[in-house]
């Protein structure tokens, strides 16, 4: 390489003949060859690495990572410093896109700890760590009814509530049906409700005659299924008939006048043997 001075106008000064320098020839000794080979080696570098994991006991655990390097790095996995060997519970996979995976199935409590993945080639090595926490296996309990559905009767047009209470671990799924008709969603008149304590209810407002029938509620989880059935009767509401009002008789001046108006001879009824009094005559009693 020749370095020439440049004048203010940007022109190179003329050099005297015989002062041209020849470029140095590159030496091709063994040291340069080693340098060229070293340039084609790349230390492993993790492009993708998982973080700490929490996995429930009995489930599948998968740890994925992606590494670059030249030549292609070799990977080993360690648990608490001990190298993991492939077996029926631990599998090490490599996909076509270069993703390496450690698969543990099923996960057990002994699999908890610090995992280390080490990638190495001729240029060096690289690694990452993560912690695997194995959560205790959840106990499963089949659903059971603490309070079952009860037979109910309601007057047509009034609201009615069908209710019960169920337990189970994990929380069961709930299904309602009437006879062979399933209820999948709420409507304007019929709605289904539940809370985290196992209380279930169906509200019908207002109740109609066609709502009568047998109702069944079922609770299902991984451990089993249970059902409760009850009868809903919808009766017609009794209404008092409209009877005609009794006719009031206006009282007359005399107590007997009202009876006389009906054609009853009061005197003849109570005193059949008495003779009629002469008009204007008075009879005195001897007792007086």
C-alpha positions as CSV (number, residue, x, y, z in Angstrom):
1,X,0.0,0.0,0.0
2,X,1.4,3.5,-1.0
3,X,0.4,6.7,0.9
4,X,0.9,9.9,-1.1
5,X,0.7,13.5,0.1
6,X,-2.0,15.6,-1.4
7,X,-1.5,19.4,-2.2
8,X,-4.1,22.1,-1.5
9,X,-5.7,21.7,-4.9
10,X,-6.0,18.0,-4.4
11,X,-3.3,17.0,-6.9
12,X,-0.7,14.5,-6.1
13,X,2.9,15.7,-6.4
14,X,5.1,14.1,-9.0
15,X,7.5,11.6,-7.7
16,X,11.0,11.3,-9.0
17,X,11.8,8.4,-11.2
18,X,13.0,5.3,-9.4
19,X,11.1,6.2,-6.2
20,X,8.0,4.0,-6.9
21,X,7.5,1.5,-4.1
22,X,6.5,-2.0,-4.8
23,X,3.7,-3.5,-2.8
24,X,4.6,-6.1,-0.3
25,X,3.9,-9.6,-1.1
26,X,1.7,-11.5,1.3
27,X,3.4,-14.2,3.1
28,X,1.7,-17.5,3.0
29,X,3.2,-19.3,5.9
30,X,1.4,-21.7,8.2
31,X,0.5,-18.9,10.7
32,X,-1.7,-17.1,8.1
33,X,-3.4,-20.3,7.2
34,X,-4.4,-20.9,10.9
35,X,-5.8,-17.3,11.0
36,X,-8.0,-18.0,7.9
37,X,-9.3,-21.2,9.5
38,X,-10.1,-19.4,12.8
39,X,-12.2,-16.8,11.0
40,X,-14.6,-19.6,10.0
41,X,-15.3,-20.6,13.6
42,X,-18.1,-19.0,15.6
43,X,-18.7,-19.4,19.3
44,X,-22.2,-20.7,20.2
45,X,-24.8,-18.1,20.8
46,X,-28.3,-18.7,22.1
47,X,-30.9,-17.0,20.0
48,X,-33.8,-18.4,22.1
49,X,-33.9,-19.6,25.7
50,X,-36.7,-20.4,28.1
51,X,-37.2,-18.8,31.4
52,X,-38.2,-20.3,34.8
53,X,-41.1,-22.7,34.6
54,X,-43.9,-23.9,36.9
55,X,-45.4,-27.2,35.8
56,X,-48.1,-29.3,37.6
57,X,-47.0,-32.7,38.6
58,X,-48.1,-35.4,36.1
59,X,-48.2,-32.9,33.2
60,X,-45.8,-32.5,30.2
61,X,-42.8,-30.1,30.4
62,X,-41.0,-28.8,27.3
63,X,-37.9,-26.6,27.3
64,X,-37.1,-25.1,23.9
65,X,-33.9,-23.2,22.8
66,X,-32.2,-22.2,19.6
67,X,-28.5,-21.8,19.2
68,X,-26.2,-20.5,16.5
69,X,-22.5,-21.3,15.9
70,X,-20.0,-22.7,13.5
71,X,-19.4,-25.5,13.4
72,X,-22.9,-26.6,14.7
73,X,-22.7,-26.8,18.5
74,X,-23.4,-29.9,20.5
75,X,-25.9,-29.5,23.4
76,X,-26.0,-31.2,26.8
77,X,-28.6,-30.7,29.5
78,X,-27.9,-30.9,33.2
79,X,-30.1,-31.0,36.4
80,X,-28.4,-29.6,39.5
81,X,-25.0,-30.1,37.8
82,X,-25.8,-33.8,36.8
83,X,-25.9,-34.6,33.1
84,X,-29.4,-35.8,32.0
85,X,-29.4,-39.0,29.9
86,X,-32.3,-39.8,27.5
87,X,-34.7,-42.3,28.9
88,X,-38.4,-43.1,28.8
89,X,-39.2,-39.9,30.8
90,X,-36.6,-37.6,29.3
91,X,-36.3,-37.0,25.5
92,X,-34.0,-34.6,23.7
93,X,-35.2,-33.5,20.3
94,X,-33.8,-31.4,17.4
95,X,-36.1,-29.9,14.8
96,X,-35.3,-28.9,11.3
97,X,-35.3,-25.2,12.1
98,X,-32.5,-25.7,14.6
99,X,-34.7,-25.7,17.8
100,X,-33.5,-28.0,20.5
101,X,-36.0,-29.4,23.1
102,X,-35.8,-31.2,26.4
103,X,-39.2,-33.0,26.9
104,X,-40.1,-34.4,30.3
105,X,-43.3,-36.5,30.5
106,X,-44.8,-36.9,33.0
107,X,-43.1,-34.4,35.3
108,X,-42.5,-35.7,38.9
109,X,-41.4,-33.9,42.0
110,X,-37.8,-35.2,41.6
111,X,-37.6,-33.3,38.3
112,X,-37.7,-29.9,40.1
113,X,-34.4,-28.0,40.3
114,X,-31.9,-25.9,38.3
115,X,-31.5,-26.9,34.7
116,X,-28.4,-25.9,32.6
117,X,-28.1,-26.2,28.9
118,X,-24.5,-26.1,27.6
119,X,-23.7,-25.6,23.9
120,X,-20.1,-26.1,22.7
121,X,-18.0,-26.3,19.5
122,X,-14.3,-25.7,18.6
123,X,-14.6,-22.0,19.1
124,X,-15.9,-22.2,22.7
125,X,-19.1,-22.7,24.6
126,X,-22.1,-20.9,26.0
127,X,-24.9,-21.8,28.4
128,X,-28.1,-20.7,30.2
129,X,-29.9,-21.7,33.4
130,X,-33.5,-21.9,34.4
131,X,-35.5,-23.2,37.5
132,X,-38.2,-25.7,37.2
133,X,-40.8,-25.8,39.9
134,X,-43.1,-28.8,40.1
135,X,-46.5,-27.9,41.7
136,X,-48.2,-30.6,43.7
137,X,-50.8,-32.7,41.9
138,X,-54.3,-31.4,42.5
139,X,-56.6,-33.8,44.2
140,X,-59.6,-34.7,42.2
141,X,-63.0,-35.1,43.8
142,X,-66.2,-36.2,42.0
143,X,-69.1,-33.8,42.2
144,X,-71.8,-34.3,44.8
145,X,-74.9,-32.4,45.8
146,X,-75.0,-30.7,49.2
147,X,-78.6,-29.5,48.4
148,X,-80.6,-31.2,45.7
149,X,-83.4,-29.7,43.6
150,X,-86.8,-29.7,45.2
151,X,-90.3,-30.2,43.7
152,X,-91.9,-26.8,43.2
153,X,-95.3,-25.4,42.4
154,X,-96.0,-21.9,41.2
155,X,-99.0,-20.0,39.9
156,X,-98.9,-19.1,36.3
157,X,-97.5,-15.6,35.7
158,X,-95.4,-15.6,38.9
159,X,-91.6,-16.0,39.0
160,X,-90.0,-19.3,40.2
161,X,-86.5,-20.3,41.3
162,X,-85.0,-23.8,41.0
163,X,-81.9,-24.0,43.2
164,X,-79.3,-26.4,44.6
165,X,-75.7,-26.6,45.8
166,X,-72.9,-28.8,44.5
167,X,-69.3,-29.5,45.3
168,X,-66.3,-31.0,43.4
169,X,-62.6,-30.6,42.6
170,X,-62.0,-29.1,40.1
171,X,-65.1,-27.0,39.8
172,X,-67.6,-29.0,37.8
173,X,-69.3,-28.0,34.6
174,X,-73.1,-27.4,34.9
175,X,-75.8,-28.6,32.5
176,X,-79.5,-27.9,32.8
177,X,-82.4,-29.5,30.9
178,X,-86.2,-29.9,31.0
179,X,-87.4,-33.4,29.9
180,X,-85.2,-33.8,26.8
181,X,-84.7,-30.1,26.1
182,X,-81.2,-28.7,27.0
183,X,-80.7,-25.1,28.1
184,X,-77.5,-23.8,26.5
185,X,-77.9,-20.1,27.1
186,X,-80.0,-17.5,28.9
187,X,-83.1,-16.0,27.4
188,X,-85.3,-13.1,28.2
189,X,-87.5,-15.3,30.5
190,X,-85.2,-18.1,31.7
191,X,-81.7,-17.5,33.1
192,X,-79.1,-19.8,34.8
193,X,-76.7,-18.6,37.5
194,X,-73.9,-20.1,39.7
195,X,-71.2,-18.8,42.0
196,X,-67.7,-20.0,43.2
197,X,-69.3,-21.7,46.3
198,X,-71.3,-24.2,44.3
199,X,-74.7,-22.5,44.4
200,X,-76.8,-23.1,41.3
201,X,-80.1,-21.7,40.3
202,X,-82.5,-21.3,37.4
203,X,-84.9,-18.4,37.4
204,X,-88.1,-18.5,35.3
205,X,-89.9,-15.2,35.2
206,X,-92.8,-15.3,34.6
207,X,-93.7,-19.0,34.7
208,X,-96.0,-20.3,32.0
209,X,-98.0,-23.5,31.7
210,X,-95.5,-24.9,29.1
211,X,-92.7,-24.6,31.7
212,X,-94.2,-27.4,33.8
213,X,-92.2,-30.7,33.7
214,X,-89.2,-32.5,35.1
215,X,-86.0,-30.5,35.4
216,X,-82.5,-32.0,35.7
217,X,-79.2,-30.3,36.6
218,X,-75.9,-32.2,36.0
219,X,-72.5,-31.5,37.4
220,X,-69.4,-33.0,35.6
221,X,-65.6,-32.9,36.1
222,X,-62.6,-35.1,35.5
223,X,-63.5,-37.3,38.5
224,X,-67.2,-38.0,37.6
225,X,-70.7,-36.8,37.0
226,X,-73.8,-36.5,39.2
227,X,-77.4,-35.3,38.5
228,X,-80.5,-34.1,40.5
229,X,-84.1,-34.0,39.2
230,X,-87.2,-32.3,40.4
231,X,-90.8,-31.5,39.2
232,X,-92.1,-28.1,38.5
233,X,-95.9,-27.6,38.4
234,X,-97.5,-24.5,37.0
235,X,-101.1,-24.1,38.0
236,X,-103.7,-21.6,36.9
237,X,-104.2,-18.8,39.4
238,X,-107.8,-19.0,41.0
239,X,-110.0,-15.9,40.5
240,X,-113.1,-15.1,42.4
241,X,-116.2,-15.2,40.1
242,X,-118.1,-11.9,39.6
243,X,-121.5,-12.6,41.4
244,X,-124.4,-10.2,41.1
245,X,-124.8,-7.9,44.1
246,X,-127.8,-8.7,46.4
247,X,-130.8,-6.3,46.0
248,X,-131.4,-4.2,49.0
249,X,-135.0,-3.8,50.2
250,X,-135.8,-0.4,51.4
251,X,-137.4,-0.7,54.9
252,X,-141.0,0.6,55.2
253,X,-142.6,2.5,58.1
254,X,-144.2,-0.7,59.4
255,X,-142.3,-3.9,60.2
256,X,-145.1,-5.9,58.7
257,X,-145.6,-3.7,55.7
258,X,-142.6,-5.3,53.9
259,X,-144.1,-8.7,54.4
260,X,-147.5,-7.6,53.4
261,X,-146.1,-6.3,50.1
262,X,-145.1,-9.8,49.3
263,X,-148.7,-11.0,49.7
264,X,-148.4,-12.5,53.2
265,X,-151.3,-12.1,55.7
266,X,-149.4,-11.6,58.8
267,X,-152.3,-11.6,61.2
268,X,-153.8,-14.8,59.7
269,X,-150.5,-16.5,59.9
270,X,-150.0,-15.8,63.6
271,X,-153.6,-15.7,64.8
272,X,-155.7,-18.1,62.7
273,X,-158.7,-18.3,65.2
274,X,-159.1,-14.6,65.8
275,X,-162.1,-12.8,64.2
276,X,-161.5,-9.8,62.3
277,X,-161.8,-6.6,64.2
278,X,-164.5,-4.2,63.3
279,X,-163.3,-1.1,61.7
280,X,-162.2,1.4,64.3
281,X,-163.1,-0.9,67.2
282,X,-160.8,-1.5,70.2
283,X,-160.7,-4.6,72.4
284,X,-159.6,-4.3,76.0
285,X,-157.9,-7.2,77.8
286,X,-159.1,-8.3,81.1
287,X,-155.6,-8.4,82.3
288,X,-155.1,-4.7,81.8
